[in-house]
Amino acid sequence: VQELPKEALTEMRKQKFAEDADRLGFLGDKDVEVTALGEAKVGGRASVGVLVKAKDRREVKLYFDKESGRLVKREHTV
């Protein structure tokens, strides 16, 4: 067991939210805002992006392949 400074714990929570966003568990959370980013190319394929925002959490951009609907990219600040 190790005591963490408050700042370190806050950073860990923000990072965890960003890493877990690709599991889409936030979809039922009314405190999370999801907005469209528009179309983009990921790996040469057409995709569409969404921006996921929540209070005191890191913003996350998720990109989904337009043809398959699969998540192809997650982008956030570390």
mmJSON file of the N, C-alpha and C atoms, coordinates in Angstrom:
{"data_MODEL":{"atom_site":{
"group_PDB":["ATOM","ATOM","ATOM","ATOM","ATOM","ATOM","ATOM","ATOM","ATOM","ATOM","ATOM","ATOM","ATOM","ATOM","ATOM","ATOM","ATOM","ATOM","ATOM","ATOM","ATOM","ATOM","ATOM","ATOM","ATOM","ATOM","ATOM","ATOM","ATOM","ATOM","ATOM","ATOM","ATOM","ATOM","ATOM","ATOM","ATOM","ATOM","ATOM","ATOM","ATOM","ATOM","ATOM","ATOM","ATOM","ATOM","ATOM","ATOM","ATOM","ATOM","ATOM","ATOM","ATOM","ATOM","ATOM","ATOM","ATOM","ATOM","ATOM","ATOM","ATOM","ATOM","ATOM","ATOM","ATOM","ATOM","ATOM","ATOM","ATOM","ATOM","ATOM","ATOM","ATOM","ATOM","ATOM","ATOM","ATOM","ATOM","ATOM","ATOM","ATOM","ATOM","ATOM","ATOM","ATOM","ATOM","ATOM","ATOM","ATOM","ATOM","ATOM","ATOM","ATOM","ATOM","ATOM","ATOM","ATOM","ATOM","ATOM","ATOM","ATOM","ATOM","ATOM","ATOM","ATOM","ATOM","ATOM","ATOM","ATOM","ATOM","ATOM","ATOM","ATOM","ATOM","ATOM","ATOM","ATOM","ATOM","ATOM","ATOM","ATOM","ATOM","ATOM","ATOM","ATOM","ATOM","ATOM","ATOM","ATOM","ATOM","ATOM","ATOM","ATOM","ATOM","ATOM","ATOM","ATOM","ATOM","ATOM","ATOM","ATOM","ATOM","ATOM","ATOM","ATOM","ATOM","ATOM","ATOM","ATOM","ATOM","ATOM","ATOM","ATOM","ATOM","ATOM","ATOM","ATOM","ATOM","ATOM","ATOM","ATOM","ATOM","ATOM","ATOM","ATOM","ATOM","ATOM","ATOM","ATOM","ATOM","ATOM","ATOM","ATOM","ATOM","ATOM","ATOM","ATOM","ATOM","ATOM","ATOM","ATOM","ATOM","ATOM","ATOM","ATOM","ATOM","ATOM","ATOM","ATOM","ATOM","ATOM","ATOM","ATOM","ATOM","ATOM","ATOM","ATOM","ATOM","ATOM","ATOM","ATOM","ATOM","ATOM","ATOM","ATOM","ATOM","ATOM","ATOM","ATOM","ATOM","ATOM","ATOM","ATOM","ATOM","ATOM","ATOM","ATOM","ATOM","ATOM","ATOM","ATOM","ATOM","ATOM","ATOM","ATOM","ATOM","ATOM","ATOM","ATOM","ATOM","ATOM","ATOM","ATOM","ATOM"],
"id":[1,2,3,4,5,6,7,8,9,10,11,12,13,14,15,16,17,18,19,20,21,22,23,24,25,26,27,28,29,30,31,32,33,34,35,36,37,38,39,40,41,42,43,44,45,46,47,48,49,50,51,52,53,54,55,56,57,58,59,60,61,62,63,64,65,66,67,68,69,70,71,72,73,74,75,76,77,78,79,80,81,82,83,84,85,86,87,88,89,90,91,92,93,94,95,96,97,98,99,100,101,102,103,104,105,106,107,108,109,110,111,112,113,114,115,116,117,118,119,120,121,122,123,124,125,126,127,128,129,130,131,132,133,134,135,136,137,138,139,140,141,142,143,144,145,146,147,148,149,150,151,152,153,154,155,156,157,158,159,160,161,162,163,164,165,166,167,168,169,170,171,172,173,174,175,176,177,178,179,180,181,182,183,184,185,186,187,188,189,190,191,192,193,194,195,196,197,198,199,200,201,202,203,204,205,206,207,208,209,210,211,212,213,214,215,216,217,218,219,220,221,222,223,224,225,226,227,228,229,230,231,232,233,234],
"type_symbol":["N","C","C","N","C","C","N","C","C","N","C","C","N","C","C","N","C","C","N","C","C","N","C","C","N","C","C","N","C","C","N","C","C","N","C","C","N","C","C","N","C","C","N","C","C","N","C","C","N","C","C","N","C","C","N","C","C","N","C","C","N","C","C","N","C","C","N","C","C","N","C","C","N","C","C","N","C","C","N","C","C","N","C","C","N","C","C","N","C","C","N","C","C","N","C","C","N","C","C","N","C","C","N","C","C","N","C","C","N","C","C","N","C","C","N","C","C","N","C","C","N","C","C","N","C","C","N","C","C","N","C","C","N","C","C","N","C","C","N","C","C","N","C","C","N","C","C","N","C","C","N","C","C","N","C","C","N","C","C","N","C","C","N","C","C","N","C","C","N","C","C","N","C","C","N","C","C","N","C","C","N","C","C","N","C","C","N","C","C","N","C","C","N","C","C","N","C","C","N","C","C","N","C","C","N","C","C","N","C","C","N","C","C","N","C","C","N","C","C","N","C","C","N","C","C","N","C","C","N","C","C","N","C","C"],
"label_atom_id":["N","CA","C","N","CA","C","N","CA","C","N","CA","C","N","CA","C","N","CA","C","N","CA","C","N","CA","C","N","CA","C","N","CA","C","N","CA","C","N","CA","C","N","CA","C","N","CA","C","N","CA","C","N","CA","C","N","CA","C","N","CA","C","N","CA","C","N","CA","C","N","CA","C","N","CA","C","N","CA","C","N","CA","C","N","CA","C","N","CA","C","N","CA","C","N","CA","C","N","CA","C","N","CA","C","N","CA","C","N","CA","C","N","CA","C","N","CA","C","N","CA","C","N","CA","C","N","CA","C","N","CA","C","N","CA","C","N","CA","C","N","CA","C","N","CA","C","N","CA","C","N","CA","C","N","CA","C","N","CA","C","N","CA","C","N","CA","C","N","CA","C","N","CA","C","N","CA","C","N","CA","C","N","CA","C","N","CA","C","N","CA","C","N","CA","C","N","CA","C","N","CA","C","N","CA","C","N","CA","C","N","CA","C","N","CA","C","N","CA","C","N","CA","C","N","CA","C","N","CA","C","N","CA","C","N","CA","C","N","CA","C","N","CA","C","N","CA","C","N","CA","C","N","CA","C","N","CA","C","N","CA","C","N","CA","C","N","CA","C","N","CA","C"],
"label_alt_id":[null,null,null,null,null,null,null,null,null,null,null,null,null,null,null,null,null,null,null,null,null,null,null,null,null,null,null,null,null,null,null,null,null,null,null,null,null,null,null,null,null,null,null,null,null,null,null,null,null,null,null,null,null,null,null,null,null,null,null,null,null,null,null,null,null,null,null,null,null,null,null,null,null,null,null,null,null,null,null,null,null,null,null,null,null,null,null,null,null,null,null,null,null,null,null,null,null,null,null,null,null,null,null,null,null,null,null,null,null,null,null,null,null,null,null,null,null,null,null,null,null,null,null,null,null,null,null,null,null,null,null,null,null,null,null,null,null,null,null,null,null,null,null,null,null,null,null,null,null,null,null,null,null,null,null,null,null,null,null,null,null,null,null,null,null,null,null,null,null,null,null,null,null,null,null,null,null,null,null,null,null,null,null,null,null,null,null,null,null,null,null,null,null,null,null,null,null,null,null,null,null,null,null,null,null,null,null,null,null,null,null,null,null,null,null,null,null,null,null,null,null,null,null,null,null,null,null,null,null,null,null,null,null,null],
"label_comp_id":["VAL","VAL","VAL","GLN","GLN","GLN","GLU","GLU","GLU","LEU","LEU","LEU","PRO","PRO","PRO","LYS","LYS","LYS","GLU","GLU","GLU","ALA","ALA","ALA","LEU","LEU","LEU","THR","THR","THR","GLU","GLU","GLU","MET","MET","MET","ARG","ARG","ARG","LYS","LYS","LYS","GLN","GLN","GLN","LYS","LYS","LYS","PHE","PHE","PHE","ALA","ALA","ALA","GLU","GLU","GLU","ASP","ASP","ASP","ALA","ALA","ALA","ASP","ASP","ASP","ARG","ARG","ARG","LEU","LEU","LEU","GLY","GLY","GLY","PHE","PHE","PHE","LEU","LEU","LEU","GLY","GLY","GLY","ASP","ASP","ASP","LYS","LYS","LYS","ASP","ASP","ASP","VAL","VAL","VAL","GLU","GLU","GLU","VAL","VAL","VAL","THR","THR","THR","ALA","ALA","ALA","LEU","LEU","LEU","GLY","GLY","GLY","GLU","GLU","GLU","ALA","ALA","ALA","LYS","LYS","LYS","VAL","VAL","VAL","GLY","GLY","GLY","GLY","GLY","GLY","ARG","ARG","ARG","ALA","ALA","ALA","SER","SER","SER","VAL","VAL","VAL","GLY","GLY","GLY","VAL","VAL","VAL","LEU","LEU","LEU","VAL","VAL","VAL","LYS","LYS","LYS","ALA","ALA","ALA","LYS","LYS","LYS","ASP","ASP","ASP","ARG","ARG","ARG","ARG","ARG","ARG","GLU","GLU","GLU","VAL","VAL","VAL","LYS","LYS","LYS","LEU","LEU","LEU","TYR","TYR","TYR","PHE","PHE","PHE","ASP","ASP","ASP","LYS","LYS","LYS","GLU","GLU","GLU","SER","SER","SER","GLY","GLY","GLY","ARG","ARG","ARG","LEU","LEU","LEU","VAL","VAL","VAL","LYS","LYS","LYS","ARG","ARG","ARG","GLU","GLU","GLU","HIS","HIS","HIS","THR","THR","THR","VAL","VAL","VAL"],
"label_asym_id":["A","A","A","A","A","A","A","A","A","A","A","A","A","A","A","A","A","A","A","A","A","A","A","A","A","A","A","A","A","A","A","A","A","A","A","A","A","A","A","A","A","A","A","A","A","A","A","A","A","A","A","A","A","A","A","A","A","A","A","A","A","A","A","A","A","A","A","A","A","A","A","A","A","A","A","A","A","A","A","A","A","A","A","A","A","A","A","A","A","A","A","A","A","A","A","A","A","A","A","A","A","A","A","A","A","A","A","A","A","A","A","A","A","A","A","A","A","A","A","A","A","A","A","A","A","A","A","A","A","A","A","A","A","A","A","A","A","A","A","A","A","A","A","A","A","A","A","A","A","A","A","A","A","A","A","A","A","A","A","A","A","A","A","A","A","A","A","A","A","A","A","A","A","A","A","A","A","A","A","A","A","A","A","A","A","A","A","A","A","A","A","A","A","A","A","A","A","A","A","A","A","A","A","A","A","A","A","A","A","A","A","A","A","A","A","A","A","A","A","A","A","A","A","A","A","A","A","A","A","A","A","A","A","A"],
"label_entity_id":["1","1","1","1","1","1","1","1","1","1","1","1","1","1","1","1","1","1","1","1","1","1","1","1","1","1","1","1","1","1","1","1","1","1","1","1","1","1","1","1","1","1","1","1","1","1","1","1","1","1","1","1","1","1","1","1","1","1","1","1","1","1","1","1","1","1","1","1","1","1","1","1","1","1","1","1","1","1","1","1","1","1","1","1","1","1","1","1","1","1","1","1","1","1","1","1","1","1","1","1","1","1","1","1","1","1","1","1","1","1","1","1","1","1","1","1","1","1","1","1","1","1","1","1","1","1","1","1","1","1","1","1","1","1","1","1","1","1","1","1","1","1","1","1","1","1","1","1","1","1","1","1","1","1","1","1","1","1","1","1","1","1","1","1","1","1","1","1","1","1","1","1","1","1","1","1","1","1","1","1","1","1","1","1","1","1","1","1","1","1","1","1","1","1","1","1","1","1","1","1","1","1","1","1","1","1","1","1","1","1","1","1","1","1","1","1","1","1","1","1","1","1","1","1","1","1","1","1","1","1","1","1","1","1"],
"label_seq_id":[1,1,1,2,2,2,3,3,3,4,4,4,5,5,5,6,6,6,7,7,7,8,8,8,9,9,9,10,10,10,11,11,11,12,12,12,13,13,13,14,14,14,15,15,15,16,16,16,17,17,17,18,18,18,19,19,19,20,20,20,21,21,21,22,22,22,23,23,23,24,24,24,25,25,25,26,26,26,27,27,27,28,28,28,29,29,29,30,30,30,31,31,31,32,32,32,33,33,33,34,34,34,35,35,35,36,36,36,37,37,37,38,38,38,39,39,39,40,40,40,41,41,41,42,42,42,43,43,43,44,44,44,45,45,45,46,46,46,47,47,47,48,48,48,49,49,49,50,50,50,51,51,51,52,52,52,53,53,53,54,54,54,55,55,55,56,56,56,57,57,57,58,58,58,59,59,59,60,60,60,61,61,61,62,62,62,63,63,63,64,64,64,65,65,65,66,66,66,67,67,67,68,68,68,69,69,69,70,70,70,71,71,71,72,72,72,73,73,73,74,74,74,75,75,75,76,76,76,77,77,77,78,78,78],
"pdbx_PDB_ins_code":[null,null,null,null,null,null,null,null,null,null,null,null,null,null,null,null,null,null,null,null,null,null,null,null,null,null,null,null,null,null,null,null,null,null,null,null,null,null,null,null,null,null,null,null,null,null,null,null,null,null,null,null,null,null,null,null,null,null,null,null,null,null,null,null,null,null,null,null,null,null,null,null,null,null,null,null,null,null,null,null,null,null,null,null,null,null,null,null,null,null,null,null,null,null,null,null,null,null,null,null,null,null,null,null,null,null,null,null,null,null,null,null,null,null,null,null,null,null,null,null,null,null,null,null,null,null,null,null,null,null,null,null,null,null,null,null,null,null,null,null,null,null,null,null,null,null,null,null,null,null,null,null,null,null,null,null,null,null,null,null,null,null,null,null,null,null,null,null,null,null,null,null,null,null,null,null,null,null,null,null,null,null,null,null,null,null,null,null,null,null,null,null,null,null,null,null,null,null,null,null,null,null,null,null,null,null,null,null,null,null,null,null,null,null,null,null,null,null,null,null,null,null,null,null,null,null,null,null,null,null,null,null,null,null],
"Cartn_x":[0.847,0.0,0.885,0.504,1.281,0.333,0.629,-0.143,0.223,-0.782,-0.544,-0.923,-0.16,-0.578,-1.898,-2.696,-3.998,-3.871,-2.837,-2.641,-2.401,-1.641,-1.348,-2.616,-3.438,-4.683,-5.64,-5.713,-6.548,-6.095,-4.798,-4.247,-4.556,-4.446,-4.737,-6.199,-7.106,-8.535,-8.816,-8.186,-8.37,-7.849,-6.698,-6.112,-6.976,-7.496,-8.343,-9.604,-10.234,-11.422,-11.093,-9.982,-9.581,-9.332,-8.674,-8.376,-9.627,-10.591,-11.809,-12.86,-12.683,-13.687,-13.973,-12.977,-13.2,-14.085,-14.404,-15.339,-16.789,-16.965,-18.265,-19.152,-18.575,-19.332,-19.96,-19.515,-20.03,-21.39,-21.848,-23.055,-24.295,-24.381,-25.532,-25.357,-24.229,-23.911,-24.403,-25.339,-25.916,-24.939,-23.841,-22.842,-21.776,-21.898,-20.931,-21.561,-20.797,-21.261,-20.55,-21.32,-20.77,-21.196,-20.212,-20.51,-19.776,-20.355,-19.76,-18.544,-17.517,-16.319,-16.304,-17.117,-17.125,-16.3,-16.1,-15.382,-13.875,-13.144,-11.674,-11.184,-9.919,-9.285,-8.428,-8.612,-7.791,-7.26,-5.961,-5.362,-5.823,-6.11,-6.54,-8.006,-8.733,-10.154,-11.023,-12.205,-13.151,-13.655,-13.643,-14.138,-14.89,-15.583,-16.302,-15.912,-15.734,-15.26,-16.291,-16.132,-16.94,-16.004,-16.4,-15.657,-16.418,-15.738,-16.345,-15.78,-16.675,-16.247,-17.025,-16.332,-16.955,-16.214,-16.929,-16.326,-15.16,-14.054,-12.85,-12.253,-12.53,-11.967,-11.306,-10.467,-9.754,-10.69,-10.628,-11.396,-10.818,-11.705,-11.288,-11.968,-11.2,-11.742,-11.74,-12.903,-13.045,-13.416,-12.749,-13.009,-13.48,-14.564,-15.172,-15.145,-14.79,-14.782,-16.208,-16.384,-17.718,-18.342,-17.543,-18.081,-18.436,-17.513,-17.723,-18.337,-18.205,-18.699,-17.769,-16.644,-15.696,-14.835,-14.482,-13.578,-12.191,-11.625,-10.322,-9.25,-9.666,-8.671,-9.249,-8.388,-8.706,-7.6,-7.975,-6.998,-7.284,-6.246,-6.379,-4.997,-4.971,-3.716,-3.268,-1.977,-1.405,-0.627],
"Cartn_y":[-1.182,0.0,1.235,2.181,3.401,4.591,5.582,6.82,7.623,8.164,8.983,10.424,11.357,12.754,12.948,13.898,14.153,14.392,15.119,15.419,14.145,13.224,11.965,11.128,11.09,10.34,10.945,12.264,12.949,12.619,12.647,12.326,10.88,9.965,8.559,8.371,9.08,8.982,9.518,10.634,11.2,10.243,9.654,8.714,7.466,6.968,5.777,6.021,7.198,7.538,7.518,8.133,8.193,6.804,5.961,4.613,3.743,3.969,3.164,3.644,4.821,5.38,4.462,3.735,2.88,1.679,1.451,0.375,0.861,2.179,2.83,2.713,2.461,2.366,3.677,4.772,6.095,6.387,5.568,5.88,6.075,5.442,5.61,6.708,7.364,8.384,9.745,10.334,11.62,12.787,12.574,13.623,13.666,12.81,12.745,13.359,14.237,14.899,14.281,13.894,13.306,14.179,14.631,15.453,14.899,15.144,14.66,15.487,14.834,15.495,15.553,14.761,14.722,13.575,13.614,12.527,12.75,11.633,11.665,10.384,10.372,9.164,8.564,7.284,6.557,5.327,5.273,4.153,4.074,5.236,5.274,4.946,4.706,4.343,5.469,5.59,6.605,6.246,7.242,7.034,8.279,8.15,9.271,9.336,10.568,10.739,11.348,11.057,11.685,12.164,13.255,13.807,13.486,12.882,12.505,13.422,14.145,15.086,14.823,14.946,14.834,15.764,16.283,17.206,16.541,17.256,16.8,15.531,15.296,14.139,14.621,13.81,14.128,13.963,14.887,14.741,13.595,12.838,11.69,11.762,11.559,11.477,10.01,9.536,8.162,8.191,7.357,7.295,5.886,5.829,4.564,4.422,3.229,2.928,3.056,3.814,4.037,2.766,1.883,0.668,-0.399,-0.658,-1.743,-1.267,0.032,0.557,0.29,-0.331,-0.671,0.525,0.557,1.584,1.343,2.396,2.243,3.149,4.126,5.025,5.697,5.825,6.609,7.636,8.885,9.958,10.79,11.0,11.846,12.302,13.341,13.871,13.051,12.782,12.054,13.019],
"Cartn_z":[0.0,0.0,0.0,-0.829,-0.95,-0.962,-0.144,-0.148,-1.396,-2.061,-3.24,-2.954,-3.482,-3.37,-4.122,-3.689,-4.297,-5.802,-6.224,-7.636,-8.45,-7.894,-8.583,-8.731,-7.705,-7.758,-8.781,-8.816,-9.802,-11.214,-11.457,-12.773,-13.155,-12.221,-12.489,-12.882,-12.217,-12.553,-13.955,-14.302,-15.639,-16.705,-16.476,-17.426,-17.561,-16.453,-16.472,-17.294,-17.12,-17.893,-19.39,-19.759,-21.165,-21.733,-20.969,-21.439,-21.527,-20.652,-20.642,-21.638,-22.221,-23.125,-24.306,-24.774,-25.94,-25.635,-24.384,-24.017,-24.052,-24.264,-24.406,-23.168,-22.022,-20.782,-20.355,-20.922,-20.575,-21.209,-22.129,-22.889,-22.022,-20.898,-20.015,-18.995,-18.987,-17.984,-18.447,-17.716,-18.118,-17.926,-17.212,-17.0,-18.091,-19.078,-20.171,-21.418,-22.08,-23.297,-24.495,-25.497,-26.712,-27.893,-28.677,-29.846,-31.067,-32.229,-33.489,-33.862,-34.373,-34.878,-36.401,-37.036,-38.49,-39.025,-40.337,-41.003,-40.98,-41.01,-41.024,-41.7,-42.05,-42.577,-41.479,-41.222,-40.25,-40.963,-41.107,-41.817,-43.269,-43.846,-45.233,-45.449,-44.374,-44.476,-43.94,-44.502,-44.049,-42.654,-41.783,-40.426,-39.98,-38.889,-38.291,-36.819,-36.314,-34.952,-34.03,-32.744,-31.697,-30.596,-29.955,-28.827,-27.559,-26.59,-25.314,-24.24,-23.528,-22.494,-21.212,-20.083,-18.774,-17.817,-16.843,-15.882,-15.158,-15.062,-14.37,-14.973,-16.231,-16.937,-18.216,-18.774,-19.993,-21.198,-22.15,-23.379,-24.2,-24.829,-25.623,-26.984,-28.034,-29.385,-29.8,-30.236,-30.704,-32.177,-32.973,-34.406,-34.775,-35.532,-35.923,-37.438,-37.906,-39.331,-39.863,-40.95,-41.498,-42.057,-42.591,-43.199,-42.158,-41.227,-40.257,-38.946,-38.628,-37.359,-36.19,-36.447,-35.38,-34.99,-33.712,-33.226,-33.833,-34.457,-35.106,-34.504,-33.694,-33.108,-31.861,-30.843,-29.634,-29.484,-29.23,-29.119,-27.872,-27.045,-25.862,-25.402,-24.62,-24.085,-22.902,-22.829,-21.686,-20.845],
"occupancy":[1.0,1.0,1.0,1.0,1.0,1.0,1.0,1.0,1.0,1.0,1.0,1.0,1.0,1.0,1.0,1.0,1.0,1.0,1.0,1.0,1.0,1.0,1.0,1.0,1.0,1.0,1.0,1.0,1.0,1.0,1.0,1.0,1.0,1.0,1.0,1.0,1.0,1.0,1.0,1.0,1.0,1.0,1.0,1.0,1.0,1.0,1.0,1.0,1.0,1.0,1.0,1.0,1.0,1.0,1.0,1.0,1.0,1.0,1.0,1.0,1.0,1.0,1.0,1.0,1.0,1.0,1.0,1.0,1.0,1.0,1.0,1.0,1.0,1.0,1.0,1.0,1.0,1.0,1.0,1.0,1.0,1.0,1.0,1.0,1.0,1.0,1.0,1.0,1.0,1.0,1.0,1.0,1.0,1.0,1.0,1.0,1.0,1.0,1.0,1.0,1.0,1.0,1.0,1.0,1.0,1.0,1.0,1.0,1.0,1.0,1.0,1.0,1.0,1.0,1.0,1.0,1.0,1.0,1.0,1.0,1.0,1.0,1.0,1.0,1.0,1.0,1.0,1.0,1.0,1.0,1.0,1.0,1.0,1.0,1.0,1.0,1.0,1.0,1.0,1.0,1.0,1.0,1.0,1.0,1.0,1.0,1.0,1.0,1.0,1.0,1.0,1.0,1.0,1.0,1.0,1.0,1.0,1.0,1.0,1.0,1.0,1.0,1.0,1.0,1.0,1.0,1.0,1.0,1.0,1.0,1.0,1.0,1.0,1.0,1.0,1.0,1.0,1.0,1.0,1.0,1.0,1.0,1.0,1.0,1.0,1.0,1.0,1.0,1.0,1.0,1.0,1.0,1.0,1.0,1.0,1.0,1.0,1.0,1.0,1.0,1.0,1.0,1.0,1.0,1.0,1.0,1.0,1.0,1.0,1.0,1.0,1.0,1.0,1.0,1.0,1.0,1.0,1.0,1.0,1.0,1.0,1.0,1.0,1.0,1.0,1.0,1.0,1.0,1.0,1.0,1.0,1.0,1.0,1.0],
"B_iso_or_equiv":[0.0,0.0,0.0,0.0,0.0,0.0,0.0,0.0,0.0,0.0,0.0,0.0,0.0,0.0,0.0,0.0,0.0,0.0,0.0,0.0,0.0,0.0,0.0,0.0,0.0,0.0,0.0,0.0,0.0,0.0,0.0,0.0,0.0,0.0,0.0,0.0,0.0,0.0,0.0,0.0,0.0,0.0,0.0,0.0,0.0,0.0,0.0,0.0,0.0,0.0,0.0,0.0,0.0,0.0,0.0,0.0,0.0,0.0,0.0,0.0,0.0,0.0,0.0,0.0,0.0,0.0,0.0,0.0,0.0,0.0,0.0,0.0,0.0,0.0,0.0,0.0,0.0,0.0,0.0,0.0,0.0,0.0,0.0,0.0,0.0,0.0,0.0,0.0,0.0,0.0,0.0,0.0,0.0,0.0,0.0,0.0,0.0,0.0,0.0,0.0,0.0,0.0,0.0,0.0,0.0,0.0,0.0,0.0,0.0,0.0,0.0,0.0,0.0,0.0,0.0,0.0,0.0,0.0,0.0,0.0,0.0,0.0,0.0,0.0,0.0,0.0,0.0,0.0,0.0,0.0,0.0,0.0,0.0,0.0,0.0,0.0,0.0,0.0,0.0,0.0,0.0,0.0,0.0,0.0,0.0,0.0,0.0,0.0,0.0,0.0,0.0,0.0,0.0,0.0,0.0,0.0,0.0,0.0,0.0,0.0,0.0,0.0,0.0,0.0,0.0,0.0,0.0,0.0,0.0,0.0,0.0,0.0,0.0,0.0,0.0,0.0,0.0,0.0,0.0,0.0,0.0,0.0,0.0,0.0,0.0,0.0,0.0,0.0,0.0,0.0,0.0,0.0,0.0,0.0,0.0,0.0,0.0,0.0,0.0,0.0,0.0,0.0,0.0,0.0,0.0,0.0,0.0,0.0,0.0,0.0,0.0,0.0,0.0,0.0,0.0,0.0,0.0,0.0,0.0,0.0,0.0,0.0,0.0,0.0,0.0,0.0,0.0,0.0,0.0,0.0,0.0,0.0,0.0,0.0],
"pdbx_formal_charge":[null,null,null,null,null,null,null,null,null,null,null,null,null,null,null,null,null,null,null,null,null,null,null,null,null,null,null,null,null,null,null,null,null,null,null,null,null,null,null,null,null,null,null,null,null,null,null,null,null,null,null,null,null,null,null,null,null,null,null,null,null,null,null,null,null,null,null,null,null,null,null,null,null,null,null,null,null,null,null,null,null,null,null,null,null,null,null,null,null,null,null,null,null,null,null,null,null,null,null,null,null,null,null,null,null,null,null,null,null,null,null,null,null,null,null,null,null,null,null,null,null,null,null,null,null,null,null,null,null,null,null,null,null,null,null,null,null,null,null,null,null,null,null,null,null,null,null,null,null,null,null,null,null,null,null,null,null,null,null,null,null,null,null,null,null,null,null,null,null,null,null,null,null,null,null,null,null,null,null,null,null,null,null,null,null,null,null,null,null,null,null,null,null,null,null,null,null,null,null,null,null,null,null,null,null,null,null,null,null,null,null,null,null,null,null,null,null,null,null,null,null,null,null,null,null,null,null,null,null,null,null,null,null,null],
"auth_seq_id":[1,1,1,2,2,2,3,3,3,4,4,4,5,5,5,6,6,6,7,7,7,8,8,8,9,9,9,10,10,10,11,11,11,12,12,12,13,13,13,14,14,14,15,15,15,16,16,16,17,17,17,18,18,18,19,19,19,20,20,20,21,21,21,22,22,22,23,23,23,24,24,24,25,25,25,26,26,26,27,27,27,28,28,28,29,29,29,30,30,30,31,31,31,32,32,32,33,33,33,34,34,34,35,35,35,36,36,36,37,37,37,38,38,38,39,39,39,40,40,40,41,41,41,42,42,42,43,43,43,44,44,44,45,45,45,46,46,46,47,47,47,48,48,48,49,49,49,50,50,50,51,51,51,52,52,52,53,53,53,54,54,54,55,55,55,56,56,56,57,57,57,58,58,58,59,59,59,60,60,60,61,61,61,62,62,62,63,63,63,64,64,64,65,65,65,66,66,66,67,67,67,68,68,68,69,69,69,70,70,70,71,71,71,72,72,72,73,73,73,74,74,74,75,75,75,76,76,76,77,77,77,78,78,78],
"auth_comp_id":["VAL","VAL","VAL","GLN","GLN","GLN","GLU","GLU","GLU","LEU","LEU","LEU","PRO","PRO","PRO","LYS","LYS","LYS","GLU","GLU","GLU","ALA","ALA","ALA","LEU","LEU","LEU","THR","THR","THR","GLU","GLU","GLU","MET","MET","MET","ARG","ARG","ARG","LYS","LYS","LYS","GLN","GLN","GLN","LYS","LYS","LYS","PHE","PHE","PHE","ALA","ALA","ALA","GLU","GLU","GLU","ASP","ASP","ASP","ALA","ALA","ALA","ASP","ASP","ASP","ARG","ARG","ARG","LEU","LEU","LEU","GLY","GLY","GLY","PHE","PHE","PHE","LEU","LEU","LEU","GLY","GLY","GLY","ASP","ASP","ASP","LYS","LYS","LYS","ASP","ASP","ASP","VAL","VAL","VAL","GLU","GLU","GLU","VAL","VAL","VAL","THR","THR","THR","ALA","ALA","ALA","LEU","LEU","LEU","GLY","GLY","GLY","GLU","GLU","GLU","ALA","ALA","ALA","LYS","LYS","LYS","VAL","VAL","VAL","GLY","GLY","GLY","GLY","GLY","GLY","ARG","ARG","ARG","ALA","ALA","ALA","SER","SER","SER","VAL","VAL","VAL","GLY","GLY","GLY","VAL","VAL","VAL","LEU","LEU","LEU","VAL","VAL","VAL","LYS","LYS","LYS","ALA","ALA","ALA","LYS","LYS","LYS","ASP","ASP","ASP","ARG","ARG","ARG","ARG","ARG","ARG","GLU","GLU","GLU","VAL","VAL","VAL","LYS","LYS","LYS","LEU","LEU","LEU","TYR","TYR","TYR","PHE","PHE","PHE","ASP","ASP","ASP","LYS","LYS","LYS","GLU","GLU","GLU","SER","SER","SER","GLY","GLY","GLY","ARG","ARG","ARG","LEU","LEU","LEU","VAL","VAL","VAL","LYS","LYS","LYS","ARG","ARG","ARG","GLU","GLU","GLU","HIS","HIS","HIS","THR","THR","THR","VAL","VAL","VAL"],
"auth_asym_id":["A","A","A","A","A","A","A","A","A","A","A","A","A","A","A","A","A","A","A","A","A","A","A","A","A","A","A","A","A","A","A","A","A","A","A","A","A","A","A","A","A","A","A","A","A","A","A","A","A","A","A","A","A","A","A","A","A","A","A","A","A","A","A","A","A","A","A","A","A","A","A","A","A","A","A","A","A","A","A","A","A","A","A","A","A","A","A","A","A","A","A","A","A","A","A","A","A","A","A","A","A","A","A","A","A","A","A","A","A","A","A","A","A","A","A","A","A","A","A","A","A","A","A","A","A","A","A","A","A","A","A","A","A","A","A","A","A","A","A","A","A","A","A","A","A","A","A","A","A","A","A","A","A","A","A","A","A","A","A","A","A","A","A","A","A","A","A","A","A","A","A","A","A","A","A","A","A","A","A","A","A","A","A","A","A","A","A","A","A","A","A","A","A","A","A","A","A","A","A","A","A","A","A","A","A","A","A","A","A","A","A","A","A","A","A","A","A","A","A","A","A","A","A","A","A","A","A","A","A","A","A","A","A","A"],
"auth_atom_id":["N","CA","C","N","CA","C","N","CA","C","N","CA","C","N","CA","C","N","CA","C","N","CA","C","N","CA","C","N","CA","C","N","CA","C","N","CA","C","N","CA","C","N","CA","C","N","CA","C","N","CA","C","N","CA","C","N","CA","C","N","CA","C","N","CA","C","N","CA","C","N","CA","C","N","CA","C","N","CA","C","N","CA","C","N","CA","C","N","CA","C","N","CA","C","N","CA","C","N","CA","C","N","CA","C","N","CA","C","N","CA","C","N","CA","C","N","CA","C","N","CA","C","N","CA","C","N","CA","C","N","CA","C","N","CA","C","N","CA","C","N","CA","C","N","CA","C","N","CA","C","N","CA","C","N","CA","C","N","CA","C","N","CA","C","N","CA","C","N","CA","C","N","CA","C","N","CA","C","N","CA","C","N","CA","C","N","CA","C","N","CA","C","N","CA","C","N","CA","C","N","CA","C","N","CA","C","N","CA","C","N","CA","C","N","CA","C","N","CA","C","N","CA","C","N","CA","C","N","CA","C","N","CA","C","N","CA","C","N","CA","C","N","CA","C","N","CA","C","N","CA","C","N","CA","C","N","CA","C","N","CA","C","N","CA","C","N","CA","C","N","CA","C"],
"pdbx_PDB_model_num":[1,1,1,1,1,1,1,1,1,1,1,1,1,1,1,1,1,1,1,1,1,1,1,1,1,1,1,1,1,1,1,1,1,1,1,1,1,1,1,1,1,1,1,1,1,1,1,1,1,1,1,1,1,1,1,1,1,1,1,1,1,1,1,1,1,1,1,1,1,1,1,1,1,1,1,1,1,1,1,1,1,1,1,1,1,1,1,1,1,1,1,1,1,1,1,1,1,1,1,1,1,1,1,1,1,1,1,1,1,1,1,1,1,1,1,1,1,1,1,1,1,1,1,1,1,1,1,1,1,1,1,1,1,1,1,1,1,1,1,1,1,1,1,1,1,1,1,1,1,1,1,1,1,1,1,1,1,1,1,1,1,1,1,1,1,1,1,1,1,1,1,1,1,1,1,1,1,1,1,1,1,1,1,1,1,1,1,1,1,1,1,1,1,1,1,1,1,1,1,1,1,1,1,1,1,1,1,1,1,1,1,1,1,1,1,1,1,1,1,1,1,1,1,1,1,1,1,1,1,1,1,1,1,1]
}}}
